[in-house]
Amino acid sequence: MSTKLFVGSLPWAVNDESLKSTFSSYGTVVSAKVITDRQTGKSRGFGFVEMENETDANAAIKALNGSQLNGRNIIVNEAKPQR
């Protein structure tokens, strides 16, 4: 079963493809989505990555949480379910 991760403090230049590329080093990425503002289309500075399994997700969290991506320290943790 796949595991969804929250990724915060993303640099504005990061897009879906670069986010997927960053996480693919740690396992199979099912999907990667940078959340954008509906009116402007610009990044809101966070996104979600869905990893194929929990082992890959945990490896990505361990390696990437607090790491630098394009000069910014990103936050990576397991996404909480929507209410």
PyMOL Python script that loads the backbone (N, CA, C, O; Angstrom):
from pymol import cmd

cmd.read_pdbstr("""\
ATOM      1  N   MET A   1       0.831  -1.182   0.000  1.00  0.00           N
ATOM      2  CA  MET A   1       0.000   0.000   0.000  1.00  0.00           C
ATOM      3  C   MET A   1       0.880   1.251   0.000  1.00  0.00           C
ATOM      4  O   MET A   1       1.895   1.298   0.696  1.00  0.00           O
ATOM      5  N   SER A   2       0.496   2.253  -0.772  1.00  0.00           N
ATOM      6  CA  SER A   2       1.312   3.460  -0.893  1.00  0.00           C
ATOM      7  C   SER A   2       1.199   4.342   0.348  1.00  0.00           C
ATOM      8  O   SER A   2       0.235   4.261   1.109  1.00  0.00           O
ATOM      9  N   THR A   3       2.216   5.186   0.528  1.00  0.00           N
ATOM     10  CA  THR A   3       2.282   6.113   1.662  1.00  0.00           C
ATOM     11  C   THR A   3       2.444   7.517   1.120  1.00  0.00           C
ATOM     12  O   THR A   3       3.307   7.776   0.281  1.00  0.00           O
ATOM     13  N   LYS A   4       1.599   8.433   1.609  1.00  0.00           N
ATOM     14  CA  LYS A   4       1.632   9.817   1.154  1.00  0.00           C
ATOM     15  C   LYS A   4       2.451  10.666   2.122  1.00  0.00           C
ATOM     16  O   LYS A   4       2.284  10.583   3.339  1.00  0.00           O
ATOM     17  N   LEU A   5       3.338  11.481   1.558  1.00  0.00           N
ATOM     18  CA  LEU A   5       4.215  12.345   2.343  1.00  0.00           C
ATOM     19  C   LEU A   5       3.889  13.814   2.091  1.00  0.00           C
ATOM     20  O   LEU A   5       3.556  14.206   0.972  1.00  0.00           O
ATOM     21  N   PHE A   6       3.989  14.610   3.138  1.00  0.00           N
ATOM     22  CA  PHE A   6       3.878  16.060   3.030  1.00  0.00           C
ATOM     23  C   PHE A   6       5.288  16.621   2.885  1.00  0.00           C
ATOM     24  O   PHE A   6       6.201  16.201   3.595  1.00  0.00           O
ATOM     25  N   VAL A   7       5.465  17.566   1.969  1.00  0.00           N
ATOM     26  CA  VAL A   7       6.763  18.208   1.768  1.00  0.00           C
ATOM     27  C   VAL A   7       6.552  19.718   1.872  1.00  0.00           C
ATOM     28  O   VAL A   7       5.853  20.310   1.049  1.00  0.00           O
ATOM     29  N   GLY A   8       7.162  20.340   2.891  1.00  0.00           N
ATOM     30  CA  GLY A   8       6.977  21.770   3.114  1.00  0.00           C
ATOM     31  C   GLY A   8       8.253  22.561   2.921  1.00  0.00           C
ATOM     32  O   GLY A   8       9.343  21.999   2.810  1.00  0.00           O
ATOM     33  N   SER A   9       8.098  23.875   2.882  1.00  0.00           N
ATOM     34  CA  SER A   9       9.203  24.828   2.682  1.00  0.00           C
ATOM     35  C   SER A   9       9.896  24.624   1.336  1.00  0.00           C
ATOM     36  O   SER A   9      11.113  24.768   1.221  1.00  0.00           O
ATOM     37  N   LEU A  10       9.107  24.291   0.331  1.00  0.00           N
ATOM     38  CA  LEU A  10       9.685  24.091  -1.004  1.00  0.00           C
ATOM     39  C   LEU A  10      10.089  25.417  -1.633  1.00  0.00           C
ATOM     40  O   LEU A  10       9.386  26.416  -1.480  1.00  0.00           O
ATOM     41  N   PRO A  11      11.216  25.436  -2.337  1.00  0.00           N
ATOM     42  CA  PRO A  11      11.595  26.628  -3.102  1.00  0.00           C
ATOM     43  C   PRO A  11      10.551  26.866  -4.204  1.00  0.00           C
ATOM     44  O   PRO A  11       9.944  25.920  -4.706  1.00  0.00           O
ATOM     45  N   TRP A  12      10.355  28.118  -4.567  1.00  0.00           N
ATOM     46  CA  TRP A  12       9.321  28.455  -5.562  1.00  0.00           C
ATOM     47  C   TRP A  12       9.585  27.808  -6.916  1.00  0.00           C
ATOM     48  O   TRP A  12       8.642  27.559  -7.667  1.00  0.00           O
ATOM     49  N   ALA A  13      10.835  27.533  -7.242  1.00  0.00           N
ATOM     50  CA  ALA A  13      11.181  26.995  -8.561  1.00  0.00           C
ATOM     51  C   ALA A  13      10.878  25.500  -8.707  1.00  0.00           C
ATOM     52  O   ALA A  13      10.909  24.977  -9.821  1.00  0.00           O
ATOM     53  N   VAL A  14      10.590  24.809  -7.612  1.00  0.00           N
ATOM     54  CA  VAL A  14      10.347  23.361  -7.685  1.00  0.00           C
ATOM     55  C   VAL A  14       8.991  23.101  -8.336  1.00  0.00           C
ATOM     56  O   VAL A  14       7.987  23.723  -7.990  1.00  0.00           O
ATOM     57  N   ASN A  15       8.990  22.155  -9.299  1.00  0.00           N
ATOM     58  CA  ASN A  15       7.735  21.747  -9.932  1.00  0.00           C
ATOM     59  C   ASN A  15       7.512  20.259  -9.693  1.00  0.00           C
ATOM     60  O   ASN A  15       8.319  19.609  -9.028  1.00  0.00           O
ATOM     61  N   ASP A  16       6.427  19.718 -10.229  1.00  0.00           N
ATOM     62  CA  ASP A  16       6.081  18.320 -10.007  1.00  0.00           C
ATOM     63  C   ASP A  16       7.213  17.371 -10.416  1.00  0.00           C
ATOM     64  O   ASP A  16       7.528  16.425  -9.694  1.00  0.00           O
ATOM     65  N   GLU A  17       7.815  17.627 -11.569  1.00  0.00           N
ATOM     66  CA  GLU A  17       8.872  16.745 -12.077  1.00  0.00           C
ATOM     67  C   GLU A  17      10.126  16.774 -11.214  1.00  0.00           C
ATOM     68  O   GLU A  17      10.708  15.727 -10.930  1.00  0.00           O
ATOM     69  N   SER A  18      10.546  17.964 -10.795  1.00  0.00           N
ATOM     70  CA  SER A  18      11.749  18.035  -9.969  1.00  0.00           C
ATOM     71  C   SER A  18      11.504  17.444  -8.585  1.00  0.00           C
ATOM     72  O   SER A  18      12.417  16.882  -7.980  1.00  0.00           O
ATOM     73  N   LEU A  19      10.272  17.569  -8.076  1.00  0.00           N
ATOM     74  CA  LEU A  19       9.918  16.958  -6.795  1.00  0.00           C
ATOM     75  C   LEU A  19       9.969  15.433  -6.914  1.00  0.00           C
ATOM     76  O   LEU A  19      10.497  14.749  -6.037  1.00  0.00           O
ATOM     77  N   LYS A  20       9.418  14.915  -8.003  1.00  0.00           N
ATOM     78  CA  LYS A  20       9.436  13.463  -8.241  1.00  0.00           C
ATOM     79  C   LYS A  20      10.876  12.965  -8.375  1.00  0.00           C
ATOM     80  O   LYS A  20      11.229  11.919  -7.830  1.00  0.00           O
ATOM     81  N   SER A  21      11.687  13.704  -9.087  1.00  0.00           N
ATOM     82  CA  SER A  21      13.081  13.333  -9.288  1.00  0.00           C
ATOM     83  C   SER A  21      13.839  13.276  -7.967  1.00  0.00           C
ATOM     84  O   SER A  21      14.640  12.367  -7.751  1.00  0.00           O
ATOM     85  N   THR A  22      13.595  14.240  -7.084  1.00  0.00           N
ATOM     86  CA  THR A  22      14.265  14.281  -5.782  1.00  0.00           C
ATOM     87  C   THR A  22      13.937  13.046  -4.956  1.00  0.00           C
ATOM     88  O   THR A  22      14.820  12.485  -4.307  1.00  0.00           O
ATOM     89  N   PHE A  23      12.691  12.620  -4.971  1.00  0.00           N
ATOM     90  CA  PHE A  23      12.257  11.496  -4.139  1.00  0.00           C
ATOM     91  C   PHE A  23      12.500  10.135  -4.785  1.00  0.00           C
ATOM     92  O   PHE A  23      12.533   9.127  -4.080  1.00  0.00           O
ATOM     93  N   SER A  24      12.668  10.079  -6.092  1.00  0.00           N
ATOM     94  CA  SER A  24      12.829   8.792  -6.773  1.00  0.00           C
ATOM     95  C   SER A  24      14.122   8.070  -6.394  1.00  0.00           C
ATOM     96  O   SER A  24      14.247   6.868  -6.627  1.00  0.00           O
ATOM     97  N   SER A  25      15.079   8.787  -5.817  1.00  0.00           N
ATOM     98  CA  SER A  25      16.318   8.159  -5.360  1.00  0.00           C
ATOM     99  C   SER A  25      16.075   7.210  -4.187  1.00  0.00           C
ATOM    100  O   SER A  25      16.912   6.356  -3.894  1.00  0.00           O
ATOM    101  N   TYR A  26      14.942   7.357  -3.524  1.00  0.00           N
ATOM    102  CA  TYR A  26      14.654   6.579  -2.309  1.00  0.00           C
ATOM    103  C   TYR A  26      13.582   5.523  -2.514  1.00  0.00           C
ATOM    104  O   TYR A  26      13.184   4.855  -1.559  1.00  0.00           O
ATOM    105  N   GLY A  27      13.108   5.360  -3.741  1.00  0.00           N
ATOM    106  CA  GLY A  27      12.119   4.333  -4.034  1.00  0.00           C
ATOM    107  C   GLY A  27      11.199   4.781  -5.156  1.00  0.00           C
ATOM    108  O   GLY A  27      11.403   5.827  -5.771  1.00  0.00           O
ATOM    109  N   THR A  28      10.187   3.974  -5.406  1.00  0.00           N
ATOM    110  CA  THR A  28       9.247   4.253  -6.487  1.00  0.00           C
ATOM    111  C   THR A  28       8.258   5.327  -6.073  1.00  0.00           C
ATOM    112  O   THR A  28       7.571   5.203  -5.059  1.00  0.00           O
ATOM    113  N   VAL A  29       8.196   6.390  -6.877  1.00  0.00           N
ATOM    114  CA  VAL A  29       7.257   7.484  -6.631  1.00  0.00           C
ATOM    115  C   VAL A  29       6.005   7.240  -7.467  1.00  0.00           C
ATOM    116  O   VAL A  29       6.072   7.170  -8.695  1.00  0.00           O
ATOM    117  N   VAL A  30       4.866   7.112  -6.796  1.00  0.00           N
ATOM    118  CA  VAL A  30       3.590   6.917  -7.484  1.00  0.00           C
ATOM    119  C   VAL A  30       3.113   8.244  -8.057  1.00  0.00           C
ATOM    120  O   VAL A  30       2.659   8.299  -9.200  1.00  0.00           O
ATOM    121  N   SER A  31       3.212   9.323  -7.265  1.00  0.00           N
ATOM    122  CA  SER A  31       2.826  10.649  -7.733  1.00  0.00           C
ATOM    123  C   SER A  31       3.569  11.712  -6.939  1.00  0.00           C
ATOM    124  O   SER A  31       3.996  11.479  -5.808  1.00  0.00           O
ATOM    125  N   ALA A  32       3.715  12.887  -7.551  1.00  0.00           N
ATOM    126  CA  ALA A  32       4.339  14.035  -6.895  1.00  0.00           C
ATOM    127  C   ALA A  32       3.600  15.275  -7.372  1.00  0.00           C
ATOM    128  O   ALA A  32       3.461  15.495  -8.575  1.00  0.00           O
ATOM    129  N   LYS A  33       3.126  16.085  -6.433  1.00  0.00           N
ATOM    130  CA  LYS A  33       2.318  17.254  -6.789  1.00  0.00           C
ATOM    131  C   LYS A  33       2.703  18.441  -5.921  1.00  0.00           C
ATOM    132  O   LYS A  33       2.626  18.377  -4.695  1.00  0.00           O
ATOM    133  N   VAL A  34       3.120  19.530  -6.569  1.00  0.00           N
ATOM    134  CA  VAL A  34       3.360  20.799  -5.889  1.00  0.00           C
ATOM    135  C   VAL A  34       2.024  21.543  -5.907  1.00  0.00           C
ATOM    136  O   VAL A  34       1.407  21.694  -6.961  1.00  0.00           O
ATOM    137  N   ILE A  35       1.582  22.005  -4.741  1.00  0.00           N
ATOM    138  CA  ILE A  35       0.303  22.698  -4.647  1.00  0.00           C
ATOM    139  C   ILE A  35       0.486  24.150  -5.097  1.00  0.00           C
ATOM    140  O   ILE A  35       1.405  24.840  -4.657  1.00  0.00           O
ATOM    141  N   THR A  36      -0.407  24.595  -5.979  1.00  0.00           N
ATOM    142  CA  THR A  36      -0.312  25.940  -6.535  1.00  0.00           C
ATOM    143  C   THR A  36      -1.543  26.767  -6.170  1.00  0.00           C
ATOM    144  O   THR A  36      -2.612  26.232  -5.874  1.00  0.00           O
ATOM    145  N   ASP A  37      -1.361  28.077  -6.200  1.00  0.00           N
ATOM    146  CA  ASP A  37      -2.455  29.008  -5.965  1.00  0.00           C
ATOM    147  C   ASP A  37      -3.403  28.954  -7.161  1.00  0.00           C
ATOM    148  O   ASP A  37      -2.955  28.964  -8.307  1.00  0.00           O
ATOM    149  N   ARG A  38      -4.686  28.897  -6.906  1.00  0.00           N
ATOM    150  CA  ARG A  38      -5.667  28.774  -8.004  1.00  0.00           C
ATOM    151  C   ARG A  38      -5.682  29.999  -8.912  1.00  0.00           C
ATOM    152  O   ARG A  38      -5.870  29.868 -10.122  1.00  0.00           O
ATOM    153  N   GLN A  39      -5.487  31.179  -8.347  1.00  0.00           N
ATOM    154  CA  GLN A  39      -5.572  32.401  -9.148  1.00  0.00           C
ATOM    155  C   GLN A  39      -4.290  32.714  -9.894  1.00  0.00           C
ATOM    156  O   GLN A  39      -4.334  33.081 -11.069  1.00  0.00           O
ATOM    157  N   THR A  40      -3.154  32.574  -9.235  1.00  0.00           N
ATOM    158  CA  THR A  40      -1.895  32.969  -9.860  1.00  0.00           C
ATOM    159  C   THR A  40      -1.152  31.809 -10.526  1.00  0.00           C
ATOM    160  O   THR A  40      -0.343  32.022 -11.429  1.00  0.00           O
ATOM    161  N   GLY A  41      -1.430  30.583 -10.080  1.00  0.00           N
ATOM    162  CA  GLY A  41      -0.732  29.425 -10.619  1.00  0.00           C
ATOM    163  C   GLY A  41       0.658  29.227 -10.027  1.00  0.00           C
ATOM    164  O   GLY A  41       1.371  28.300 -10.413  1.00  0.00           O
ATOM    165  N   LYS A  42       1.051  30.098  -9.088  1.00  0.00           N
ATOM    166  CA  LYS A  42       2.375  29.988  -8.461  1.00  0.00           C
ATOM    167  C   LYS A  42       2.344  28.994  -7.309  1.00  0.00           C
ATOM    168  O   LYS A  42       1.308  28.774  -6.683  1.00  0.00           O
ATOM    169  N   SER A  43       3.482  28.412  -7.048  1.00  0.00           N
ATOM    170  CA  SER A  43       3.619  27.443  -5.958  1.00  0.00           C
ATOM    171  C   SER A  43       3.232  28.067  -4.625  1.00  0.00           C
ATOM    172  O   SER A  43       3.503  29.240  -4.370  1.00  0.00           O
ATOM    173  N   ARG A  44       2.592  27.263  -3.777  1.00  0.00           N
ATOM    174  CA  ARG A  44       2.262  27.719  -2.427  1.00  0.00           C
ATOM    175  C   ARG A  44       3.344  27.289  -1.435  1.00  0.00           C
ATOM    176  O   ARG A  44       3.217  27.534  -0.235  1.00  0.00           O
ATOM    177  N   GLY A  45       4.420  26.642  -1.934  1.00  0.00           N
ATOM    178  CA  GLY A  45       5.558  26.307  -1.086  1.00  0.00           C
ATOM    179  C   GLY A  45       5.468  24.952  -0.413  1.00  0.00           C
ATOM    180  O   GLY A  45       6.276  24.638   0.461  1.00  0.00           O
ATOM    181  N   PHE A  46       4.484  24.138  -0.812  1.00  0.00           N
ATOM    182  CA  PHE A  46       4.404  22.793  -0.267  1.00  0.00           C
ATOM    183  C   PHE A  46       3.809  21.857  -1.310  1.00  0.00           C
ATOM    184  O   PHE A  46       3.255  22.287  -2.322  1.00  0.00           O
ATOM    185  N   GLY A  47       3.941  20.564  -1.031  1.00  0.00           N
ATOM    186  CA  GLY A  47       3.412  19.579  -1.961  1.00  0.00           C
ATOM    187  C   GLY A  47       3.271  18.223  -1.298  1.00  0.00           C
ATOM    188  O   GLY A  47       3.498  18.073  -0.097  1.00  0.00           O
ATOM    189  N   PHE A  48       2.894  17.241  -2.100  1.00  0.00           N
ATOM    190  CA  PHE A  48       2.696  15.882  -1.611  1.00  0.00           C
ATOM    191  C   PHE A  48       3.371  14.897  -2.556  1.00  0.00           C
ATOM    192  O   PHE A  48       3.335  15.056  -3.776  1.00  0.00           O
ATOM    193  N   VAL A  49       3.983  13.885  -1.969  1.00  0.00           N
ATOM    194  CA  VAL A  49       4.617  12.815  -2.736  1.00  0.00           C
ATOM    195  C   VAL A  49       4.051  11.502  -2.235  1.00  0.00           C
ATOM    196  O   VAL A  49       4.003  11.257  -1.030  1.00  0.00           O
ATOM    197  N   GLU A  50       3.623  10.661  -3.159  1.00  0.00           N
ATOM    198  CA  GLU A  50       3.111   9.347  -2.797  1.00  0.00           C
ATOM    199  C   GLU A  50       4.146   8.297  -3.190  1.00  0.00           C
ATOM    200  O   GLU A  50       4.473   8.124  -4.364  1.00  0.00           O
ATOM    201  N   MET A  51       4.650   7.604  -2.172  1.00  0.00           N
ATOM    202  CA  MET A  51       5.652   6.563  -2.399  1.00  0.00           C
ATOM    203  C   MET A  51       4.945   5.206  -2.472  1.00  0.00           C
ATOM    204  O   MET A  51       3.885   5.015  -1.875  1.00  0.00           O
ATOM    205  N   GLU A  52       5.544   4.272  -3.209  1.00  0.00           N
ATOM    206  CA  GLU A  52       4.916   2.970  -3.450  1.00  0.00           C
ATOM    207  C   GLU A  52       4.674   2.178  -2.169  1.00  0.00           C
ATOM    208  O   GLU A  52       3.657   1.494  -2.049  1.00  0.00           O
ATOM    209  N   ASN A  53       5.604   2.263  -1.206  1.00  0.00           N
ATOM    210  CA  ASN A  53       5.412   1.506   0.034  1.00  0.00           C
ATOM    211  C   ASN A  53       5.990   2.272   1.223  1.00  0.00           C
ATOM    212  O   ASN A  53       6.691   3.270   1.058  1.00  0.00           O
ATOM    213  N   GLU A  54       5.685   1.787   2.411  1.00  0.00           N
ATOM    214  CA  GLU A  54       6.096   2.459   3.639  1.00  0.00           C
ATOM    215  C   GLU A  54       7.611   2.469   3.828  1.00  0.00           C
ATOM    216  O   GLU A  54       8.159   3.429   4.369  1.00  0.00           O
ATOM    217  N   THR A  55       8.289   1.416   3.390  1.00  0.00           N
ATOM    218  CA  THR A  55       9.743   1.339   3.517  1.00  0.00           C
ATOM    219  C   THR A  55      10.409   2.461   2.724  1.00  0.00           C
ATOM    220  O   THR A  55      11.308   3.135   3.227  1.00  0.00           O
ATOM    221  N   ASP A  56       9.960   2.659   1.475  1.00  0.00           N
ATOM    222  CA  ASP A  56      10.499   3.739   0.639  1.00  0.00           C
ATOM    223  C   ASP A  56      10.188   5.097   1.254  1.00  0.00           C
ATOM    224  O   ASP A  56      11.037   5.988   1.264  1.00  0.00           O
ATOM    225  N   ALA A  57       8.970   5.253   1.767  1.00  0.00           N
ATOM    226  CA  ALA A  57       8.562   6.518   2.383  1.00  0.00           C
ATOM    227  C   ALA A  57       9.427   6.844   3.596  1.00  0.00           C
ATOM    228  O   ALA A  57       9.870   7.981   3.759  1.00  0.00           O
ATOM    229  N   ASN A  58       9.667   5.857   4.440  1.00  0.00           N
ATOM    230  CA  ASN A  58      10.494   6.069   5.630  1.00  0.00           C
ATOM    231  C   ASN A  58      11.937   6.427   5.253  1.00  0.00           C
ATOM    232  O   ASN A  58      12.562   7.265   5.903  1.00  0.00           O
ATOM    233  N   ALA A  59      12.458   5.792   4.205  1.00  0.00           N
ATOM    234  CA  ALA A  59      13.811   6.100   3.733  1.00  0.00           C
ATOM    235  C   ALA A  59      13.884   7.543   3.240  1.00  0.00           C
ATOM    236  O   ALA A  59      14.860   8.244   3.508  1.00  0.00           O
ATOM    237  N   ALA A  60      12.852   7.986   2.521  1.00  0.00           N
ATOM    238  CA  ALA A  60      12.817   9.354   2.013  1.00  0.00           C
ATOM    239  C   ALA A  60      12.716  10.361   3.158  1.00  0.00           C
ATOM    240  O   ALA A  60      13.390  11.390   3.136  1.00  0.00           O
ATOM    241  N   ILE A  61      11.880  10.072   4.154  1.00  0.00           N
ATOM    242  CA  ILE A  61      11.746  10.969   5.309  1.00  0.00           C
ATOM    243  C   ILE A  61      13.078  11.105   6.025  1.00  0.00           C
ATOM    244  O   ILE A  61      13.527  12.211   6.326  1.00  0.00           O
ATOM    245  N   LYS A  62      13.706   9.962   6.295  1.00  0.00           N
ATOM    246  CA  LYS A  62      14.975   9.960   7.024  1.00  0.00           C
ATOM    247  C   LYS A  62      16.052  10.753   6.276  1.00  0.00           C
ATOM    248  O   LYS A  62      16.814  11.504   6.886  1.00  0.00           O
ATOM    249  N   ALA A  63      16.106  10.582   4.966  1.00  0.00           N
ATOM    250  CA  ALA A  63      17.165  11.219   4.180  1.00  0.00           C
ATOM    251  C   ALA A  63      16.882  12.690   3.862  1.00  0.00           C
ATOM    252  O   ALA A  63      17.806  13.502   3.821  1.00  0.00           O
ATOM    253  N   LEU A  64      15.607  13.038   3.637  1.00  0.00           N
ATOM    254  CA  LEU A  64      15.312  14.366   3.107  1.00  0.00           C
ATOM    255  C   LEU A  64      14.781  15.376   4.121  1.00  0.00           C
ATOM    256  O   LEU A  64      14.889  16.580   3.885  1.00  0.00           O
ATOM    257  N   ASN A  65      14.219  14.934   5.230  1.00  0.00           N
ATOM    258  CA  ASN A  65      13.693  15.888   6.207  1.00  0.00           C
ATOM    259  C   ASN A  65      14.835  16.738   6.764  1.00  0.00           C
ATOM    260  O   ASN A  65      15.790  16.214   7.337  1.00  0.00           O
ATOM    261  N   GLY A  66      14.725  18.051   6.589  1.00  0.00           N
ATOM    262  CA  GLY A  66      15.760  18.962   7.049  1.00  0.00           C
ATOM    263  C   GLY A  66      16.893  19.166   6.050  1.00  0.00           C
ATOM    264  O   GLY A  66      17.796  19.966   6.295  1.00  0.00           O
ATOM    265  N   SER A  67      16.854  18.456   4.935  1.00  0.00           N
ATOM    266  CA  SER A  67      17.913  18.606   3.932  1.00  0.00           C
ATOM    267  C   SER A  67      17.650  19.839   3.061  1.00  0.00           C
ATOM    268  O   SER A  67      16.569  20.426   3.101  1.00  0.00           O
ATOM    269  N   GLN A  68      18.657  20.216   2.278  1.00  0.00           N
ATOM    270  CA  GLN A  68      18.516  21.375   1.405  1.00  0.00           C
ATOM    271  C   GLN A  68      18.092  20.964   0.012  1.00  0.00           C
ATOM    272  O   GLN A  68      18.600  20.000  -0.560  1.00  0.00           O
ATOM    273  N   LEU A  69      17.146  21.720  -0.515  1.00  0.00           N
ATOM    274  CA  LEU A  69      16.702  21.556  -1.898  1.00  0.00           C
ATOM    275  C   LEU A  69      16.712  22.950  -2.516  1.00  0.00           C
ATOM    276  O   LEU A  69      15.933  23.814  -2.111  1.00  0.00           O
ATOM    277  N   ASN A  70      17.574  23.172  -3.478  1.00  0.00           N
ATOM    278  CA  ASN A  70      17.714  24.486  -4.123  1.00  0.00           C
ATOM    279  C   ASN A  70      17.900  25.608  -3.102  1.00  0.00           C
ATOM    280  O   ASN A  70      17.338  26.692  -3.256  1.00  0.00           O
ATOM    281  N   GLY A  71      18.688  25.343  -2.063  1.00  0.00           N
ATOM    282  CA  GLY A  71      19.024  26.372  -1.093  1.00  0.00           C
ATOM    283  C   GLY A  71      18.065  26.546   0.073  1.00  0.00           C
ATOM    284  O   GLY A  71      18.280  27.417   0.915  1.00  0.00           O
ATOM    285  N   ARG A  72      17.019  25.745   0.143  1.00  0.00           N
ATOM    286  CA  ARG A  72      16.071  25.843   1.268  1.00  0.00           C
ATOM    287  C   ARG A  72      15.997  24.512   2.004  1.00  0.00           C
ATOM    288  O   ARG A  72      16.029  23.451   1.381  1.00  0.00           O
ATOM    289  N   ASN A  73      15.898  24.568   3.321  1.00  0.00           N
ATOM    290  CA  ASN A  73      15.718  23.351   4.113  1.00  0.00           C
ATOM    291  C   ASN A  73      14.265  22.926   4.031  1.00  0.00           C
ATOM    292  O   ASN A  73      13.367  23.674   4.417  1.00  0.00           O
ATOM    293  N   ILE A  74      14.039  21.722   3.528  1.00  0.00           N
ATOM    294  CA  ILE A  74      12.663  21.246   3.362  1.00  0.00           C
ATOM    295  C   ILE A  74      12.228  20.403   4.553  1.00  0.00           C
ATOM    296  O   ILE A  74      13.052  19.863   5.292  1.00  0.00           O
ATOM    297  N   ILE A  75      10.923  20.306   4.717  1.00  0.00           N
ATOM    298  CA  ILE A  75      10.313  19.490   5.759  1.00  0.00           C
ATOM    299  C   ILE A  75       9.629  18.322   5.072  1.00  0.00           C
ATOM    300  O   ILE A  75       8.856  18.513   4.133  1.00  0.00           O
ATOM    301  N   VAL A  76       9.912  17.116   5.535  1.00  0.00           N
ATOM    302  CA  VAL A  76       9.286  15.931   4.958  1.00  0.00           C
ATOM    303  C   VAL A  76       8.755  15.067   6.097  1.00  0.00           C
ATOM    304  O   VAL A  76       9.507  14.668   6.986  1.00  0.00           O
ATOM    305  N   ASN A  77       7.460  14.783   6.062  1.00  0.00           N
ATOM    306  CA  ASN A  77       6.880  13.860   7.029  1.00  0.00           C
ATOM    307  C   ASN A  77       5.645  13.193   6.437  1.00  0.00           C
ATOM    308  O   ASN A  77       5.182  13.574   5.362  1.00  0.00           O
ATOM    309  N   GLU A  78       5.120  12.209   7.134  1.00  0.00           N
ATOM    310  CA  GLU A  78       3.946  11.506   6.631  1.00  0.00           C
ATOM    311  C   GLU A  78       2.759  12.439   6.654  1.00  0.00           C
ATOM    312  O   GLU A  78       2.522  13.134   7.642  1.00  0.00           O
ATOM    313  N   ALA A  79       2.011  12.454   5.561  1.00  0.00           N
ATOM    314  CA  ALA A  79       0.838  13.340   5.454  1.00  0.00           C
ATOM    315  C   ALA A  79      -0.267  12.858   6.375  1.00  0.00           C
ATOM    316  O   ALA A  79      -0.491  11.659   6.538  1.00  0.00           O
ATOM    317  N   LYS A  80      -0.942  13.811   6.964  1.00  0.00           N
ATOM    318  CA  LYS A  80      -2.090  13.477   7.817  1.00  0.00           C
ATOM    319  C   LYS A  80      -3.323  13.384   6.925  1.00  0.00           C
ATOM    320  O   LYS A  80      -3.436  14.133   5.955  1.00  0.00           O
ATOM    321  N   PRO A  81      -4.247  12.479   7.236  1.00  0.00           N
ATOM    322  CA  PRO A  81      -5.453  12.343   6.405  1.00  0.00           C
ATOM    323  C   PRO A  81      -6.296  13.629   6.423  1.00  0.00           C
ATOM    324  O   PRO A  81      -6.359  14.331   7.432  1.00  0.00           O
ATOM    325  N   GLN A  82      -6.932  13.915   5.301  1.00  0.00           N
ATOM    326  CA  GLN A  82      -7.818  15.079   5.221  1.00  0.00           C
ATOM    327  C   GLN A  82      -9.044  14.833   6.075  1.00  0.00           C
ATOM    328  O   GLN A  82      -9.504  13.700   6.219  1.00  0.00           O
ATOM    329  N   ARG A  83      -9.564  15.907   6.637  1.00  0.00           N
ATOM    330  CA  ARG A  83     -10.766  15.788   7.462  1.00  0.00           C
ATOM    331  C   ARG A  83     -12.002  15.995   6.648  1.00  0.00           C
ATOM    332  O   ARG A  83     -13.110  15.930   7.181  1.00  0.00           O
TER     333      ARG A  83
END
""", "prot")
cmd.dss("prot")
cmd.show_as("cartoon", "prot")
cmd.util.cbc("prot")
cmd.orient("prot")
